[in-house]
Amino acid sequence: MGHIKNLALELQAAANSSFRLIGYIASNWSWRAVGHFLRYFFLKSFLRKPVPFYLSLAVTNRCQGRCVHCYSYLQRDDDRSELTTAELKSVIDQAGRLGIFQIILTGGEPLLRKDMPELVRHARRRGIMVRLNTNSLLLDREMAIILKKAGLSQCALSLDDADPGTHDRMRGLPGHHARTLANLKMLRGVGIFSLVNIYISKRHLASGPEKTIALAKGAGARGIVILPAVASGRWEQEFDQVPDESEMAKIRELQDLTMVFTERPSERSRCDALKKFVIYVTAQGDLTPCPFVPYAIGNIKEHAIDDMWRRFCEAIPPVKRGGCPMNDLAGRAFIEKIVASASEHLRQGMGR
């Protein structure tokens, strides 16, 4: 029965992903994007190349918020300069050549940079779908229209609790709850496919995420992604906030065919990093397996992305694991060893 249930959840997740994919391609139509997706699908499904579906690209560590669970919090102490516009465009170009379908512009708060429309336009011209993760403080109708014209396909906002006070405390931003709801309605009005990210820890699972989901739907969200807590960044040692398997089972019950999705739809699912679905580039150019993993394979100023990615894929053993490797000490040692092996092979390759 467990196998059948897992299979049903995975089929449901596949249907959900397909529905959302069609929705956000249609929301800002581009034949180049369709062609780029077909190329990604061919590379992945027929040539069996380990092409990540998306690149999460941090453009800054600066942010007005003070989220209790911020994964990039520790990076704010990095005194290296942020990537320039030209360097970010180079990352986008390399992602396109690798076959990556989507780039998620994130941070920090990406709208603190003035070159967001330029970066979105640059990616769009290469057929890459672009999503913006923003706290929405600098987002208004005028900016949304500018970004849509530049080629933005998705915009993701965070809504962590139906109660305004709880949400605002989590984000460290008084009034943020009301602004998020207003901007969800605004995005619906200008035709940008809006996602809501709901961060769920043990503490917040008890408060009833069903209410938050209902609120997000009512405000016009086109998709909802549930993000179970990860012991990373500001919560690096907060293992007690990570949902256990019984709590993950409750989270999975919230999934549906069209709107609500979580990264690990069944108990046998692997995390996106280990199934080679994602890579992450920090605001200083370090490449890591995902935003929650702080171990760098290399830096884009010294190595090509496809070379770093290939070394990482070669280092992953043929194993199947459950949850995020950052959520226990053994998992951290496991992913750190993989990254260290990839980094060492990268250095050896440079010496030849």
N, C-alpha and C positions, 0 to 999 in steps of 0.2 A: 504493500500500500504506500510505503514511503517513496518508493521509486516512481510510482504513478503520480503521486502528489507533486513531487519535484518536477517531473516532466510537464505536468499541467501548468505549474507556475512559470516554467521556462518558456513554454509556448505562449502563455499570456504576456510575458515580458517581451517576447519577439513581436507579437502583435502590437503591443503598446509602442515599442520603438519605431515600428514601421509607420504607424498612424501619425506619430509626432514628426517623423522625418518628412513624410509627405506634406504635412501641415506647414512646416516652416520653410520647405522649398517653395511651396505654392504662395506663401505670404510675401515673398520677394523674388519672383521668378527670374531665372537666368539659365539659358541653354548651356552656358559654360559650366555652371554648377552641376547640371544634369550630366554633362559629359565627364566632368571630374569625378562624380560619384560612380559612373559606369567604369571609369578607369580604376578607381579604388576597388570596386567590386571584382573586377577582372584580376587585379593583382592579388587580392586576398583569397578569392574563391577558386580561381583556376590556376594561377601560378603559385599559390600557397606561400606568398611572400608575407612576412610579419609586419604589415603596414599598420601603424596605429590609426584608429578612426579619427582621433582628435589630438591636437596639441594645445595644452593649457599654457598660455603665454602671459607671464606677469610683466606688466609694463612699468610698474612702480611699486615701491613698498609703502609709500605715503598713503595715509588714510585718515579721515576725520573720526572714524569709529574706534571703539575699543571693545571689540567682540570678545566675550569670555573664552571662546574656543578657537580664536583666530589661528589658522595653520601657518600664516606668514609672519606671525608676530616676532619670532626670533630673527627673521631676516631684516627687521628694521634697524638692527644694530650693525648691519653690514655697511661699512663706510666706502665701499667701492662705488663708483659712479653707475647710474642707471644706463641701460643700453640707449644709444642714440636712435633717432628716427631711422637713419640709414642702416644701423645694425639690426633694428627690429624688422625692417623691410627685407634684409638678407635672411633673417630667420624665416619669414613668411615664404620667401622664394625657395628656400631649402625644403620647407615643409611641403610645398607644392610639388617639387621634383620627387620627393619621397613618395608622394601619393596620398598624403594626409587629406582627409575630406573636410575637416572642420577645425577652425582655430577659435579658441575661447580666450578673449582678451580679459585679463583679470588683474588683480593686484594683491594688496593695497586697493586703492580706488582708481581705476583706469581713467576716469573722466577728469582727474586732476592734471592729466597731460593734455596739452592743446592739440596734439597731432592725431587724436583718435579718428576723426573723419578721414584723414589722409591714410592711416594704416588700414582702416576698414576698406577704403576704396582700392588700395593696393592689393589686398587679399582677394577682393571680389573680382578684380580684373583677371586673376589667375584661376578663377572658378572655385575658389575656396569659400565655403560657407563660414560666416562669422557670427559668433555670439559674444555679447558683452555681459560680463558679470559686474553689476554695479550696486552700490548702496543707495543709489538714486537721488542723493542729496543735490547733485548738480544736473539731474535729469529733469527737463521740462519738455513741453510740446515742441518748442522751437528746436531744441537739441535733438529730440527724437526724429523729427522730420529731416534734419540735416544728416543724421546717421543712416536713416532709411534710404535716402537718396544716394548716399555713399555706398550702400549695399548691405547694411546690417540686416540679418535674417532673424536673429533671436536676441532677446534681452532677458536676463535672469535677475530676479530680485529675491531677497530673503524675507521670509515671514515665519518666525519660529514659534509663535504662540498666538492663539486667538485673543488672549488678554493683552491689551496695549502695554500695561505696566511691565508684565513679564518680558515681552518682546523687547521693549526699550531698554530694560536693564541688561538683557543678554547682549545687546548691540552697543550699549554705552552711549545711546543717542536719544535723548528725550524728544518725543514727537515723531520718531521714525516710523512707528507702526502706521499712523495715519497717513504719512507721506507715501509709504509703500503701497497702501491700498489705493490712494489717489493716482499714483503713477501706473498701477496695473490697469486701471480704467482708461487712463490716457493712452497707454500703449495699444490697448484694444482699439481705441478710436482712430489711431493713425495707421493701424494695420501691421504692427510689428508683433511677431509671435512671442508671447511672454511666457516665461517659465517662472515658477516659484520654487525656491529651495527651502525645505523645512529641515532644520537641524534638530535631531532627536537624541537626547541623552537619556540615561535612566530616569533622571529627575523630570524631564519634560515628557517622557512617555506616559508618566502617571497623570499628567494634566489633561490628557485627552487630545491627541493630534487630529482626531476626526473633526473636531471643531475648527481647527486651523485649516484643514483641507476644504471644508465647506465654505469658510470665509474666503479663501483664495479663489475658489470656483466662482463665488458670487461677485468677486471683484473683477472677473474677466480673464483669469489665468487660462492659458491654453494647454499647459502641462505642469505637473507637479513632481518634483524629484525629492524623495526622502533621503536625507543624509544621516545615517546613524553616526553617533559620536566617534571620533578618532582621537586616540591619545597622541596628539602631535601639536607642535607649536606651543601656544600658551597652555594647552592641556597635555603637555608632554608626559606628565606623571599622573594624570587623572584617569587611571585604569578603572576606578570604581564608577566612572560615568559611562563606560562603554556598555551597550546592551549585550546581555548574554544570549545564548541560543534560544532560550524560551521567550525572551523579549524580542529577539529578531523574528521569531515565528509570528508574534503579534503584529510586528511592523509589516511583514509580508502579507498579512491579511488585508492591509490597507490598499494593496496594489489592485489595479483594474486594467481593462483592456485598452483604454484610450488616454487616460489622464495621469494616473498616479503610478510612479515607477521608483524602484530602488536599485542600486548597483548590483546587489547580490540577491536576485529574485528567488533563489531557492537555497537550501542549506548546503548543496554541493557546488554552488557557484564559486568561482575564484574572483579575486579582486581584479579590477581593470588593469593594474600594473603588471601582474603576473600572467594575465592572458594577452598581454601585448596590445592593449586597446588604447593606451594613453601614454604620452610623455609630457614633461613639464620643463619649461625654461624660466628661470628666475629673472628678476629685474636686472641682475648683474650678469646674466648669461650662463649660469650653471645649468646643466641638463641633468634632471633627476627622473626616476621612473614615474612619479606622480606628484601632485602638489603636497601630499601628506608625508612623503618620504624625503628627509633632509640630506640624504647621501648623494653627492654629485658624481656622475660618471666622468664629466669633463666640462669644459667651457666652450661656448660657441666662438669665442675669440681665438681659440687655439685649435679647435677640431671641427670638422664638418659634422652636421647633425646626423647624416646617414651613417657615418663611420661610428659615432658614439652609439647610435641605436643598434647597429649590427652587433657591436661588441656586447651590448647588454643582452640582446636576444640569444646570443651564443652562450652566455653565462647562465641563463635560466635552466635549471634541471627539469627533466620531464616529470614533474610532480603536480599533483592537484592539492591545493590547500583551500581552507575555508575563508576566514575573514581577513581583514586588513592586517598585514604583518606588523604594523606599528602598535597593535593593541596588546601585545605581550612581548616579554623579553626574548623568548625563543624566536618569535617571528621577526623581531628587529635584527637579531643576529643573523638570521637567514637572509633577509633582504640586503643587509649591509655587506655580507660576504659576497653576494652576487654582484653588487655594485663595485666592490673593491676588485673583484676578478676582472670585470669589464674594464675598469679604469687602468689596471695593470697591463692588460693586453693592448689597450689603446696606447700606452706609453711605450711598450715594446715595439709596436708597429711604427711609431715615430722614429725609433732608433735604427730601423733597418735602412 
